[in-house]
Amino acid sequence: MSTHPDHPTPVPVPLTTSGDAAVSRLPDGDGPPLRSKVAAALAALACAACCALPMLIGAGLLTGAGAALAEQTLLTVAGVLVAAAAGMWWLHRRRASRASSPCGCGGSSCGC
């Protein structure tokens, strides 16, 4: 089998990793929590659906008025989901930083 310079040979990538390796790689507080990732993925899906509206109009599945309503709704939903994902990540990081405090104090005045 010959390879063309414009098409390199694909490199196999493992699809699963050990659970212990994933936990040891990411200390507590790094990276967004799962619920934040889900909200962000749903926001991306809403944006993709909004971008597909012109094709749905062209296919005759939506009218202009229906597409206008769907566009406003999808943009609103995407914005709310992005804000929710950011808020959940912020709360996760805040809780993680409080938990990692050396004396366990969480307020603005620490008695350490």
C-alpha positions as CSV (number, residue, x, y, z in Angstrom):
1,M,0.0,0.0,0.0
2,S,1.5,3.3,-1.1
3,T,0.9,6.6,0.7
4,H,0.5,9.8,-1.0
5,P,2.3,12.9,0.5
6,D,-1.0,14.7,0.8
7,H,-2.7,11.8,2.6
8,P,-0.6,10.7,5.6
9,T,-1.1,7.3,7.1
10,P,-3.6,7.4,10.0
11,V,-2.3,6.9,13.5
12,P,-4.3,4.6,15.7
13,V,-5.6,6.3,18.8
14,P,-6.9,4.3,21.9
15,L,-10.6,5.1,22.6
16,T,-10.5,4.2,26.2
17,T,-8.2,5.0,29.1
18,S,-7.7,3.7,32.5
19,G,-10.0,5.4,35.0
20,D,-7.1,5.8,37.5
21,A,-4.9,7.5,34.8
22,A,-7.6,10.0,34.0
23,V,-8.1,10.8,37.7
24,S,-4.4,11.2,38.4
25,R,-4.0,13.4,35.3
26,L,-6.6,16.0,36.4
27,P,-6.3,17.2,40.0
28,D,-9.6,18.2,41.7
29,G,-10.7,21.6,40.5
30,D,-9.1,21.5,37.1
31,G,-11.4,21.3,34.1
32,P,-15.1,21.8,33.9
33,P,-17.5,19.3,35.6
34,L,-19.6,16.9,33.6
35,R,-22.8,19.0,34.0
36,S,-21.0,22.0,32.6
37,K,-19.7,20.0,29.6
38,V,-23.2,18.7,28.9
39,A,-24.7,22.3,29.0
40,A,-21.9,23.5,26.7
41,A,-22.5,20.6,24.3
42,L,-26.2,21.4,24.2
43,A,-25.5,25.0,23.5
44,A,-23.3,24.0,20.6
45,L,-26.1,21.7,19.3
46,A,-28.5,24.6,19.5
47,C,-26.1,26.8,17.5
48,A,-25.7,24.0,14.9
49,A,-29.5,23.7,14.6
50,C,-29.7,27.5,14.1
51,C,-27.1,27.2,11.3
52,A,-29.2,24.5,9.7
53,L,-32.3,26.7,9.4
54,P,-31.6,28.0,5.9
55,M,-31.3,24.4,4.6
56,L,-34.6,23.5,6.3
57,I,-36.3,26.5,4.6
58,G,-34.8,25.4,1.2
59,A,-36.1,21.9,1.7
60,G,-39.6,23.3,2.4
61,L,-39.7,22.0,6.0
62,L,-39.9,25.5,7.5
63,T,-41.5,28.7,6.4
64,G,-39.8,32.1,6.8
65,A,-41.9,33.0,9.9
66,G,-41.3,29.6,11.5
67,A,-37.5,29.9,10.8
68,A,-37.5,33.4,12.4
69,L,-39.2,32.1,15.5
70,A,-36.9,29.1,15.7
71,E,-33.8,31.3,15.2
72,Q,-34.7,33.5,18.1
73,T,-35.6,30.6,20.3
74,L,-32.4,28.7,19.5
75,L,-30.2,31.7,20.0
76,T,-31.9,32.4,23.4
77,V,-31.5,28.7,24.5
78,A,-27.9,28.7,23.4
79,G,-27.1,31.8,25.4
80,V,-28.8,30.5,28.5
81,L,-27.0,27.2,28.2
82,V,-23.6,28.9,27.8
83,A,-24.3,31.1,30.8
84,A,-25.4,28.1,32.8
85,A,-22.2,26.1,31.8
86,A,-20.0,29.0,32.8
87,G,-21.8,29.4,36.1
88,M,-21.6,25.7,37.0
89,W,-17.8,25.7,36.2
90,W,-17.3,28.8,38.3
91,L,-19.2,27.2,41.2
92,H,-17.1,24.0,40.8
93,R,-13.8,25.9,40.9
94,R,-15.0,27.9,43.9
95,R,-15.9,24.8,45.9
96,A,-12.7,23.1,44.9
97,S,-10.6,26.0,46.0
98,R,-12.4,26.1,49.3
99,A,-11.9,22.4,49.8
100,S,-8.2,22.7,49.1
101,S,-7.7,25.5,51.7
102,P,-5.1,24.5,54.3
103,C,-7.3,25.3,57.3
104,G,-10.7,24.8,55.7
105,C,-11.8,28.4,56.0
106,G,-14.1,29.6,53.3
107,G,-15.0,33.1,54.2
108,S,-13.1,36.4,53.5
109,S,-11.5,36.4,56.9
110,C,-9.4,33.3,57.7
111,G,-8.3,32.5,61.3
112,C,-5.3,30.4,60.3
